[in-house]
Every structure is written in C-alpha cells, then in structure tokens.
C-alpha cells in the first residue's frame, strides 16, 4: 500500500503527487514553471478558497517530477508568507513542508469557506477554481458567487439531535480504506471538516448526515430519490392515470448511488439492432449507463438540500428519462455553459464522493453524459431550469422501434447471413429499421422487381423469420413484420 506523505491529508501519497490528474482539488506547481511566482500561487489558492478547497503541491512539475525546493532556499520565505501578503481576508490555508525522496516540497492545504469571498490583497481581484483552471471573476459573477455561498451554508449547519450510533460504520470503514486513513472515524470526520466541536460535544454537520448516516431522512426530510415509471410519453391523471411503478429510495448518498444504479440497470431494457456489415445483432441499451448514472450523481451532489420536501426525481417515460433536483443551477453555471463550468452546490459532499470514487469531477460527468449519448447515436442531453429546479432529459430512439425480437429469429438470420444475397439483406435491413412494411414499401425502397421481392418475403415467412399480417393470399396492403416469438 502507498504510504501517506502528508500528515494533514492521508490521501496524498507519492503516487498521488506524481500521477493523480490535476482537477478541482489538486494542482501541481514546479520551480521555474510559468506562473509560479508567489503572487500567482496566491491566485490559485484564492480560486480554491472560493470554490471547494484543495491542495497545491509546490515543487512537483506538471509531469509529476519531484523537485527540491532547497535549491531556492533563499526565496522560500516569500512562499511561506504569501498567504499573509496576498490573500484577503484571513483564510484557512495550512502550509505543510515535507520531504519526499530526500527532496523538500510544499503542500498548501486549502479549506473552502462557506460564507466569505477571498481576493488578492494588493489589487482586489477575485478568482474561482473551475476544474483545473483558475478564473478571474467579473462583478456579476461575484454576485452569483455570493448568492450561492449563502445556499452552501446548509451543509455546514449542525444536524440537531444527531447520534453517533446513527453512523454507517461499514461505509466509514470503506472510506478510511479509500483515503489511507488509520485513525478513529470521528477524527476522520473532523479532518474532513464534517463535524464541529460544540463546547464538550461533537456536532455532526448536515453534510456528514447526508454522506454517512444510516437514515438521513430522520434529520433531513426528502433526502431521497424517487423513481416513477409512466406508460406512454406523458404523465396522465384521473381515470387515465398511467403510473406503472413508483419506488422511493432512502439512504445515505453513497448507498443511494449504488442502490439506484442496480435498480435502473434492471429497469432499463436492452434492444438489438442488426449490423449490416457483420450480420450480427448488437445489443444496445435504452440509454447508456454513463449518461443516466452521471445524471443521478450530479442531481444528488447539486441538489439544494435546504429546500426540503422535494426528493431527486427520476421520471421514466417510453421515449425519455427526466432527472430533476431542487435548487437552481449553481453559481457561474448556466444551461448554455454547463459542459465547461463547475461549481459544487455541496462541496463537502462532492469532495467526499470524489474520495470514495463516485465522481471524478462533476463537470466531467456532464461531459460524459454528452459523449455517451453521442456515441450511442442518441439525441443531445437537454438541460433546463424551471421554478428553481434543474431538469436533465435523456431521449431514446427506440420508443417507436419494435421492442422485442425472437431469439430464434436472430439466430436464424445470423446463421444464414452468408447465404443471403444483396436483395435479401436489403429486405431485412429495411424491415428492421421500419418495423413494418407493405409489399409496395419494399418495392419503392429496395429497387428490385415485385416478383423477386414477393418470392423472398414468402420465403422469410415460411422460415419463421417474418409474419404477414393478413389472412388474404395476395393482399397488396398486407403488413410484414419480424416474428416476435
């Protein structure tokens, strides 16, 4: 096992320093690299303070080489004092000087602040870390940041009457293992700023309840996920009520993700499409897992938990899935820039989920939603913000497709594929794409004469590959379909 090189954050090992991707929470800065002056490192720290916190490793190059800050010993005091020289107001950044492979490096441990906004002391510029870059904010963006910091306060509040016995010890043990922590679980929660000491008692923050309680609903109403399956493409009521399944899931967020993931895997169907080049049937999911899973994770991370009484909803229609969460889009994020911007509504929750491996980066997750839908040749994801709720819609292309096909039919087509001529292949391809067709449809779209097409259709019917939906012998309007059973 990799040994922690940091006493402040045990997730930091030599391997982490050298190979972990730079992201929302981690930045490398090498000696002599561009923008490693004390003032520039201060700007990186300001960006992390205003965002979700993190670590800046000074003395580690972009490609992971460990340098020795002792080589610039006469300049190091400027880096030791840059927090006081360049950052306003006073902040919670701890400088850790460590020796790795006989070389000195600095680790700046940045603790995010739920309320205050930080700037450069000498010029009042305000920065925000977004993914692995630092952004200088405009006046309007600062106002949005101030608003969203107010919403963030909820996860910092102490959950009233929370008992230590309500903690999920198994999940906490897994968390300890993930981040290489060897101390007591309460010390771990304290180190991750998920608790707060109140006189002689430990207070557990709402973030800790959401992440590690066995029953968060006991303290935070509607901290849950609700799945509703509708028959059809719209929600109906009254005598036309069309809900065929309604499930509610209550648990801490990591367990919710696992449970909903398993549930949706069984609820969403796989379909088969004929690959004309190989003659094989390829299994295609109703929706790619990367898309709907990231949608669920993002909803749980970004939800405004201070808006109680409204769960995360997954509404499943024949032609789409809608995933919604309470609360507007977070600061700096709009429907138009959601692929490139990031700001965690609940940074304690988001960072812990990243430690546990559930998310790499929230905005990376949005990009994966787009990429996986595109690879599956499905419509672009649709985001919208309505009445302070955010909706993600994923649409499929198979709601109008014949949703079942006989295993025997698939095997028969695959086995005989090499014996089919070009016209027979075109007949099968056309019918599979259109679901049903008349003789006239085949003639118009395939290009062969009526006698040839009729002969092949009759042959496919006799072989049990197709069905002719007519009792008349020579019904020119008869529909042909692939056999379902």
Phi, psi and omega in degrees: 000141176295137180269136178297137176259352178248137175273343182273321180225105188288352177287342184276105174247176176299318179299318178301313182299323187271330189239343183294134182295139173295135185207203182301330189248000188214133180218136174259146174220120180262156178297132176081354177286162181302136175062046174245018172295155180309319181294325181286322175295323177301321179296321176298319181293321177299316179302319178290322178300318182282343180258248189243014184079186178151198183227132169250122180260109181262123185110011176234123184284169180301329179267010171094007178286136177272123178259180179237109180294347176298338179292341178236039185305324182290347179255353190294333180299330177295326180279334177288331186252003186299329178300321182279330184281327192239351188244133179225140354283188179302139188228174180256084175233127181249124178269125179244118177264118184232162177245123180236122182054038178078009183239141181274132171225163178251138170242118174265112179266115187255126177256121180296153181243128185284343188241314189272158174245135187251151182215170173287132185294328187272341181221004176065013178287141183245135183236157177220130178279128178232111185062249181243023179232161180251130183245132170278132186266146172279173180299316180295322179293326177296320179298318178297321179296319178299316179299314184288330176298328177296320179292326182299337186303334186300317182289344178273344182289152180278131178284122183291137173064019179287134181254140179301331180295344179276000179285144177276096186294325180296316179294320178296324177295321177295321179295315177304316181295320182298320185256014171065036184260135184246003182268192179287150183296326179292321175296323179297312179298325177292317180297331179266012176058039178257359175229167177213133182283128179237103185055244181258015185235148176271124176260133181264126182286160178303327177299320178295321179296314180297325185273323192230004177282148175287338181212077181302329181300337179296334185243330182232098183304139176067025173280064191214177176236136179237128179251129178232125177255123178256143173270113184113196185246008176211157179275122180247160181227180178065223182292342180261014181311125189236027174280123180252348176204137180218108184238141177240135182241126181235124180182177172291163189300314179301316179291326176300316180300313181296317183292313180295323178300312179295321181295313182292329177300324180273338183275330180270140187266160170254146179233165183242134178235140184280122175273109186294332182287325184254342185075015180251154176267120179266132178281127182236129179287154176303319174216142178295139183299320180305325184288304185289327180292315177297324177299318179292314180299315179298321179297319180291326179284321189265353184299143173276097184288346175288341174273092187270157180097002181226111181283171166287128183252138169240107181255121188249112177253174179299325187250000184195164169238134176243123178247124184227152176218153181285150179103145178288172173299142183290171184309142178074347184260132175232169176301327183285326185250016189299337179285336188245347181254160178207138170201118185281125176295325181231082188297327177297315179297312184299317183291322178294320178296326176292318177303321182281350177092010181280329178222146170271300175214140183296319181285333173298324177298319177298318178298321179294327176300312180297314184295316183291325176293321180293317179297329179274007179057040178253168181297156177298144173302148181241119175255142173210154180239116184226126177051046178062028171234146179252132182240134171245125179245127174247126182251143176258174178242010187245006178295329179267356182275153173301122192271356177222152174212138184297137175300324179296321179295315179300315180295320180296316179295314181297319182292325184262003188306317183292343181267351181282144173270179185299321181293318178298319179296318179296322178298313180295317180298314182296317182291323181293324180284324186264347178078320179206150183199152175265170177303317180298323178298316180297314181301316183293324189260343184259325175097355177272167182281165186299317184298317180295313182295318180299320181298316181291322178298315179298323179295317179296323177295315180297326180280356179080018179270326180236165172235143175255116186272065177195144179270347180282143183294314183235059180274106184294340179264006181297139178268139174251136178223158174289141183292135184268337185229000000 
